[in-house]
Amino acid sequence: MPYLVHTTAWVLCLISPKGMNIAVLVFAIHSS
């Protein structure tokens, strides 16, 4: 579920600033 993955990445982004990079990468991978 792309939405679930994106939401999880977004939550991680909020929890940790460093998680933002991972969230961007995950979103980019699922968007391609």
C-alpha positions in Angstrom: 0.0 0.0 0.0 1.8 3.1 -1.3 -0.4 5.4 1.0 0.6 3.4 4.1 4.3 3.6 3.2 4.1 7.3 2.5 2.2 8.0 5.7 4.8 6.0 7.7 7.6 7.9 6.1 5.9 11.2 6.8 5.5 10.2 10.5 9.1 9.3 10.7 9.9 12.7 9.2 8.0 14.3 12.0 9.7 12.2 14.7 13.2 12.7 13.4 14.7 15.4 11.2 17.1 12.9 9.8 14.1 10.7 8.8 13.2 13.4 6.4 15.9 12.2 3.9 14.6 8.7 4.1 11.0 9.9 3.6 12.0 11.8 0.5 13.8 8.8 -0.9 10.9 6.4 -0.2 8.5 8.8 -1.7 10.7 9.3 -4.8 11.0 5.5 -5.3 7.3 4.9 -5.0 6.5 7.8 -7.3 8.8 6.6 -10.1 
